[in-house]
Amino acid sequence: MIAQQPQTYSRFRSAAKAGEFLITAEVMPPKGSDPTHMIKMAEGLKNRVHAVNVTDGSRAVVRMSSLAASTILLQRGIEPICQVACRDRNGIGLQADLMGAHALGIQNILALTGDPVKAGDHPHCKSVFELESVRLLKLIDKLNRGIDANDKPLPDRATNLFVGAAVDPQLKSWSGLQRRFEKKLEAGAQFFQSQLICDFDKLDKFMSQVAVGCNKPVLAGIFLLKSAKNAQFINRCVPGVDIPEYIIERLAKAKDPLREGVAIAAEQVKMARSLCDGVHMMAVRREDLIPEILDLADVAPVNSAPALSV
C-alpha cells in the first residue's frame, strides 16, 4: 500500500495568515556530508523563529542541497523554508524537486533566481537560468493548481506549497523595484523576505509606497556584522549592499566588535518592527547569537506548535 502524504502543521503559514510579527532565520547547509553544525544552529532557534531558511547554493558556493538539508531539519521538528534557485536546474529538475519537497512534508519555498556562477567557488560550471524568480513563482502556482509547466494535469495530486520571494527595498531603481515587486505578487508570492537592510528610511518608503495594501507580509533582512572587516567584505563582495560608514566606524572602535554587532542587529530589529511585518535574521555560522539579539530587541519567543511530522 502506498503511504499517504504526510499531514503537517505549518507554524509559519499559520502565523502569516494570522498577521503575526514573523521571525525567520537563515542557516547554510554543510559544505560536505555532515550536517551536525547546521542542526546545532537550527535547534538553537526552536521557539524563537517561525521557520528556518535553508539556502540553495548561496553566492554560488557548493553545499549540500537545500532539499536534503530541509528534510533533515524537518525530521528534527524544525520547520524549514526551502530556498529554490533557478541557476542550477532546468524546468524538469525544478518541478521534480518541488513535487518531492511537498511529498516530504516541506511546505515553505522561497523562489529565487540565484547568484551568478562566477561569484562562487566553481566559476567554470555552466549556468542554466531557464527560469528566473517570477517564472518560478508562476510554475509553483501551476503545480499548486494541479498542472505542470505544459498545462498538463498532475495525475498524482497537486502540491500545496506556501511560496515567497526576495525583495530589495534599497534598490537604486525605484520604478524597477516597484515593477518587480508587482510582478512577484501577480505570480503568486505569499510572503517576501528582504535583502540585508541598512537604510531604514528606504524600507519605510517601500512599505508606505510600494508594499502598502498588498496584504502579504514583508520581512526585513537583519544581518549580524561581526567586525568592521566583515562589513567591508560584504560591501565589496555582495552586490547591492551598502553598509554605511558610521556602522563600520562603530564596529572598528568597539572593544568587542562581535558584541557591538549584536547590539546593532538588535537596534535594527526594533526599527524594523515599527515598519514592516517581520524580520529575517542572518548570522552566518553564529546563528546561536540570534536568540540573544531577539531578547535585546524585546522580541518574545514564538508560540509553541505541534511537532512536525515527515
N, C-alpha and C positions, 0 to 999 in steps of 0.2 A: 504494500500500500504506500502511495506517495504521501509524504508528510505535508500537512497544511503549512502555508506561510506563517511565520511567527507573528503573533499579535504583541505589539509593543506599545508602551506608553511613552509619548514624547513630551518631556517636560518643556523643552524649548518651544515646540509648536504651540503647546497649550498656553505657555506664558506670553508668546507673541500674540496669539488670538485674544488673550485677556487684557492686553495693553500694559503688562508689567514692564518695569525697567529691566531690560535684558542685559545679561552679562555672559560673554563668551570669552574664551581664551584660546591661544594657539599653541600647539605642540608640533614638533617636527618628527617624522618617522626616523628610525635609526638609519645610519649610513652603514648598513651591514645587516646581519640576520638576528641580532639580539635586541629585543625591544625593551629591555629592563629599565633603562633610563627614561624612555618615553612613558612607560607605565607608571613609574615612580612619580614623575612630574604631574601626570594626569590624575593620579589618585589623590594627590595633594589638593586638587581643585574640586573634589567632590563636595557638594552642598555650598560651594562658593560661586559656581558658574552654572548656567542653564545647559550649556553644551561646550564641547571642546573641539575646535577646528583642527583637522589633520591636513597638513599641507601636501600638495601634489607637485613635486619637482620644483619647489620654490627656488627662484634665482637660477633655474636650470642646473641645479646640483643633484646628482643621482642619489636617491634614497629609496627605502622600501616603499612599495606602492601605498597610496593613501587608502585604497580599498582594503588591503590586507591589514594595515595599521588601524583603521577604523573598526574593523571586525574584532581585532584583539582588544581594543578598549571596550567595545560593546559587550564582549564576553565577561568583562570585569565590572559591569554595571555603570559604565561611563558613557553618556550619550555623546556620539560624535557628530560633527558637521564635516562630511567628507568633501574635500575640495576636489574638483574635477577640472583639469586644464585641457585645452584643445591642442596643445603643441605636439604631443607625442602619439596621438591616436586619430585614426580616421573615423568616419561616421559609424562604421560597423563596430569598431572597437569601443567607441563611446557608448553606443546603445547596449552592447554586451555588458559593459561594466555597470551601467545604470540599472539594468534589469537585475544583474547579480547583486548589486547593493541592496535593492529593495528585497530580494529573496532572503538576504542575510539579516534583514531587520534594520538596516541603515535607512533612516527616513530623511535626514537633512543633507542637502547638497549645496555647495557653493560653486556656481558656474563661472569659470574663469577662462580668459583667452590663453594665458600662460606667458612666462618670461622668455625672451629670445635665447636660443641655444648658445649664442656667442657670449652670453653673460656668465655661463656656468663652467663646470669642470670637464665637459665633453664637447668642446666647440666644433669638433669635426663631425658630430652627428647631424643627421638630416631632420629638419623640422617638418611637421605635417600641416598644421593650421588649415585643415579642410574646413573647419568651422571656427568661429570666434564666439565670444561670450553671448552675444544676443542670439545668434543662430543656435547655440547650445541650449539657451533658455527655451527657445521655440521647440527644439527637439524634445526636451523634457516635458513640455506641455503636451506634446503629441503622445508621448508614452503614457502620461497620466490620463489621457483620454482614450487610451486603448488602441492606438495606431502607431505604426513605425514611421521612419523618416520618409518612406514612399507612400504614406497614407494607406497602408495595408493593415487590416485588423491584427491585433495580437491575440492569437487563439488561446493563450495560456494566462490570461488576465493582465489588466493594466497595472502600471505602477501607481504608487501613491506617495510621491516624493515632495518634500517641502523644500523649495528651491530658492536660493538667494543669489545676490550678485554683489560685486565690488563697486565702490564709488569713491571718487577723489574730489571732495569739496574744494580742494586747494588748486584745482586745475586752472591754468592760466587762461584758457579759452572758456569764458563763461557760457557763450552760446553752445560750444561743443559739449560742455558739461551737462547743460540742460537737455540738449538733444539726445545725448547718450542715455541719460537717466530716464527720459520718457520712453525711449525705445526698449529699455530693460523692463520698465513697468508694463508696457504693452505686450512684451514677450512672456510675461508671467512671473517676474520676480516677486517673491513674497516677503523678502527682507533684504536689507542692504548692510554690508559691513564696509567701513571706510578704510582707506589707507591711513598711515600714520598722520595724526593731526597735530600741528603746532600752531596754526593760525586759527584761533577760535572765533575771531571776527568773521572769517570766511565761512566757518562752519555755521555760525549764526545766520549769515546771509543766505547760505544754501538752504537751511531749514526753513527760513521765512519766505524765500522767494522761489525756490525750486521744488523742495520736497513737501511744501505745505499742501495739505489736503489729499495727499496720496494714500493715506491710511495704511502705509506699510512702514514697519519700524526701521529706523536708521541707527546703526551702532557706530560710534566714533572710535577710531583706532587709536589706542593709547600704548605707546612703546616705552619700555624701560630702558633708559640710556644708562650705561654702566660707567662711562667716563667721557671726558672731552674727546679723547681719541676715538672712542666708539661713535660719538655723534659726528665727528668729522668724516669717519669712514662711511657712515650712512649717507651723508651729504654727497660724498664723492661717488659712491657706487650704486645707490638706489635712485633710479630715475623718478623725477617729480617731487622728491623730498627736499625741503629746505629748512633745516633746523636753525632757528635764529641764533645770532651770535651771543645774545645775552644769556641764553641757556648754556651754550658751550662755555662761556666765561664762568658761569655759576658752577659748572662741573669742574672746571680747571682749578678754581680757587678753593674748592671744598677739601677739607682734611680727609674725608672719606667719600670719594666720588660715587660709589655704589649707593651709600645711604642717601646722598643728595639726589641721585636718580630716582630712588624710591619716593622721596618727598615730592619731587617734581611730578612724577606719574600720578600720585595721589591728588595733587592740586589740579591736574588736568582732568581726572575723573570727576572731581567736584564741578569743574566748569562744564564738562560735557553733560552732566546730569541735569543742568538747568536749560540745556539747549536741545537735546535730542532724546532718543528712545532707549539708549543703552550704550554700553561700551564693549569694545573688542580688545582684550588685553594681549599684548605681545611682549614676551620677556625671554628672549632666546636663551635656552639652556639654564635659565634661572626662573622657571615657572613657579618654583617653590616660594618666590617672593610675592606672587600675586595676591594671596590672601592678606598679607601684611599691607600691601598697597590699598586693597579694598577696605581694610579696617581703618587705615588712616583717613580714607575718604568717607568714612561713616556709612559704608555700604554693608548692609546686613547680609547674612547667609541667605541663599535662596531657599524657597520652600522645598521640603523633602518630597520625594516622589517614589512610587512603586518601583521595584527593581526592574530593569530592562531584561528582556529575555532574547535569546538567539538560538 
